[in-house]
């Protein structure tokens, strides 16, 4: 019984670490796609950012 519970805990730990890596990759990809080049805030819509950065990409 102890071996089974230890195996389960180790497996859950490994899945948690791998899941954390997947979430980090997704988060950085999402922010890079629609973020302001000057301040890094997410951009919503087509208008300029509140910091005054131009509308163009990059």
MDTraj code that builds the backbone (N, CA, C; nanometers):
import mdtraj as md
import numpy as np

residues = "UNK UNK UNK UNK UNK UNK UNK UNK UNK UNK UNK UNK UNK UNK UNK UNK UNK UNK UNK UNK UNK UNK UNK UNK UNK UNK UNK UNK UNK UNK UNK UNK UNK UNK UNK UNK UNK UNK UNK UNK UNK UNK UNK UNK UNK UNK UNK UNK UNK UNK UNK UNK UNK UNK UNK UNK UNK UNK".split()
xyz = np.array([
    [0.0823, -0.1198, 0.0000],
    [0.0000, 0.0000, 0.0000],
    [0.0869, 0.1265, 0.0000],
    [0.1950, 0.1251, 0.0746],
    [0.2841, 0.2415, 0.0796],
    [0.3517, 0.2629, -0.0554],
    [0.3906, 0.1541, -0.1207],
    [0.4553, 0.1655, -0.2515],
    [0.3595, 0.2264, -0.3539],
    [0.2357, 0.1864, -0.3507],
    [0.1379, 0.2387, -0.4457],
    [0.1137, 0.3879, -0.4225],
    [0.1037, 0.4289, -0.2977],
    [0.0807, 0.5709, -0.2699],
    [0.2027, 0.6544, -0.3065],
    [0.3232, 0.6030, -0.2826],
    [0.4440, 0.6754, -0.3219],
    [0.4525, 0.6880, -0.4739],
    [0.4185, 0.5811, -0.5450],
    [0.4195, 0.5854, -0.6907],
    [0.3207, 0.6900, -0.7416],
    [0.2030, 0.6948, -0.6817],
    [0.1025, 0.7930, -0.7211],
    [0.1517, 0.9351, -0.6963],
    [0.2131, 0.9601, -0.5827],
    [0.2644, 1.0934, -0.5526],
    [0.3750, 1.1354, -0.6483],
    [0.4641, 1.0429, -0.6818],
    [0.5720, 1.0735, -0.7762],
    [0.5140, 1.1025, -0.9148],
    [0.4174, 1.0221, -0.9585],
    [0.3552, 1.0432, -1.0893],
    [0.2834, 1.1783, -1.0938],
    [0.2134, 1.2144, -0.9890],
    [0.1457, 1.3443, -0.9845],
    [0.2463, 1.4592, -0.9845],
    [0.3569, 1.4424, -0.9167],
    [0.4612, 1.5449, -0.9166],
    [0.5194, 1.5670, -1.0553],
    [0.5452, 1.4570, -1.1259],
    [0.5995, 1.4679, -1.2618],
    [0.4985, 1.5363, -1.3539],
    [0.3724, 1.4977, -1.3446],
    [0.2696, 1.5610, -1.4267],
    [0.2546, 1.7097, -1.3938],
    [0.2691, 1.7447, -1.2699],
    [0.2607, 1.8850, -1.2309],
    [0.3740, 1.9679, -1.2880],
    [0.4941, 1.9135, -1.2868],
    [0.6090, 1.9851, -1.3431],
    [0.5924, 2.0015, -1.4933],
    [0.5543, 1.8958, -1.5617],
    [0.5352, 1.9038, -1.7063],
    [0.4199, 1.9965, -1.7420],
    [0.3145, 1.9961, -1.6652],
    [0.2024, 2.0855, -1.6893],
    [0.2416, 2.2312, -1.6702],
    [0.3289, 2.2584, -1.5743],
    [0.3775, 2.3945, -1.5530],
    [0.4556, 2.4457, -1.6725],
    [0.5357, 2.3603, -1.7330],
    [0.6105, 2.4004, -1.8521],
    [0.5155, 2.4314, -1.9667],
    [0.4116, 2.3507, -1.9828],
    [0.3160, 2.3740, -2.0916],
    [0.2432, 2.5059, -2.0722],
    [0.2048, 2.5380, -1.9487],
    [0.1325, 2.6620, -1.9239],
    [0.2212, 2.7836, -1.9477],
    [0.3486, 2.7753, -1.9117],
    [0.4391, 2.8874, -1.9357],
    [0.4546, 2.9146, -2.0838],
    [0.4676, 2.8097, -2.1638],
    [0.4824, 2.8289, -2.3080],
    [0.3580, 2.8929, -2.3670],
    [0.2412, 2.8479, -2.3248],
    [0.1172, 2.9033, -2.3743],
    [0.1020, 3.0499, -2.3360],
    [0.1381, 3.0827, -2.2153],
    [0.1236, 3.2182, -2.1660],
    [0.2137, 3.3144, -2.2427],
    [0.3397, 3.2779, -2.2647],
    [0.4304, 3.3670, -2.3356],
    [0.3888, 3.3832, -2.4806],
    [0.3398, 3.2778, -2.5415],
    [0.2958, 3.2867, -2.6802],
    [0.1756, 3.3800, -2.6918],
    [0.0834, 3.3699, -2.5978],
    [-0.0361, 3.4529, -2.6015],
    [-0.0013, 3.5996, -2.5805],
    [0.0864, 3.6295, -2.4867],
    [0.1210, 3.7681, -2.4590],
    [0.2020, 3.8300, -2.5718],
    [0.2867, 3.7528, -2.6366],
    [0.3683, 3.8069, -2.7445],
    [0.2831, 3.8440, -2.8640],
    [0.1725, 3.7751, -2.8847],
    [0.0909, 3.7974, -3.0031],
    [0.0153, 3.9302, -2.9959],
    [-0.0384, 3.9673, -2.8819],
    [-0.1207, 4.0872, -2.8750],
    [-0.0809, 4.1813, -2.7648],
    [0.0472, 4.2060, -2.7471],
    [0.0894, 4.2940, -2.6397],
    [0.1509, 4.4213, -2.6968],
    [0.1515, 4.5226, -2.6165],
    [0.2078, 4.6516, -2.6556],
    [0.3608, 4.6402, -2.6604],
    [0.4236, 4.6917, -2.7654],
    [0.5696, 4.6816, -2.7724],
    [0.6409, 4.7693, -2.6697],
    [0.5763, 4.8749, -2.6225],
    [0.6412, 4.9656, -2.5288],
    [0.6253, 4.9217, -2.3830],
    [0.4996, 4.8956, -2.3410],
    [0.4771, 4.8664, -2.1988],
    [0.4479, 4.7200, -2.1708],
    [0.4119, 4.6396, -2.2732],
    [0.3898, 4.4971, -2.2548],
    [0.2491, 4.4589, -2.2140],
    [0.1607, 4.5565, -2.1982],
    [0.0225, 4.5248, -2.1616],
    [-0.0498, 4.4600, -2.2794],
    [-0.1457, 4.3716, -2.2526],
    [-0.2230, 4.3120, -2.3618],
    [-0.3057, 4.4189, -2.4333],
    [-0.3083, 4.4087, -2.5654],
    [-0.3853, 4.5039, -2.6445],
    [-0.5209, 4.4434, -2.6779],
    [-0.6253, 4.5230, -2.6604],
    [-0.7612, 4.4795, -2.6908],
    [-0.8152, 4.5737, -2.7974],
    [-0.8542, 4.5177, -2.9088],
    [-0.9065, 4.5990, -3.0181],
    [-0.7950, 4.6503, -3.1081],
    [-0.8304, 4.7463, -3.1944],
    [-0.7353, 4.7964, -3.2928],
    [-0.6772, 4.9320, -3.2563],
    [-0.7255, 4.9939, -3.1528],
    [-0.6808, 5.1278, -3.1152],
    [-0.5438, 5.1263, -3.0496],
    [-0.4896, 5.2453, -3.0251],
    [-0.3573, 5.2549, -2.9617],
    [-0.3640, 5.2163, -2.8135],
    [-0.2505, 5.1861, -2.7591],
    [-0.2399, 5.1513, -2.6172],
    [-0.2536, 5.2769, -2.5323],
    [-0.2848, 5.2600, -2.4070],
    [-0.2985, 5.3732, -2.3172],
    [-0.1685, 5.4460, -2.2902],
    [-0.0547, 5.3806, -2.3138],
    [0.0745, 5.4449, -2.2886],
    [0.1153, 5.5362, -2.4034],
    [0.0408, 5.5328, -2.5155],
    [0.0710, 5.6211, -2.6265],
    [0.1553, 5.5567, -2.7351],
    [0.1747, 5.4276, -2.7300],
    [0.2517, 5.3587, -2.8338],
    [0.1739, 5.3623, -2.9654],
    [0.2441, 5.3649, -3.0788],
    [0.1752, 5.3686, -3.2080],
    [0.0956, 5.2424, -3.2344],
    [0.0023, 5.2493, -3.3301],
    [-0.0857, 5.1387, -3.3599],
    [-0.0145, 5.0270, -3.4352],
    [0.0866, 5.0557, -3.5145],
    [0.1534, 4.9552, -3.5981],
    [0.2135, 4.8431, -3.5177],
    [0.2337, 4.7291, -3.5851],
    [0.2926, 4.6129, -3.5178],
    [0.4421, 4.6348, -3.5027],
    [0.4943, 4.5970, -3.3844],
    [0.6378, 4.5997, -3.3630],
    [0.6810, 4.7231, -3.3034],
])
top = md.Topology()
chain = top.add_chain()
for i, resn in enumerate(residues, 1):
    res = top.add_residue(resn, chain, resSeq=i)
    for name in ("N", "CA", "C"):
        top.add_atom(name, md.element.get_by_symbol(name[0]), res)
traj = md.Trajectory(xyz[None], top)
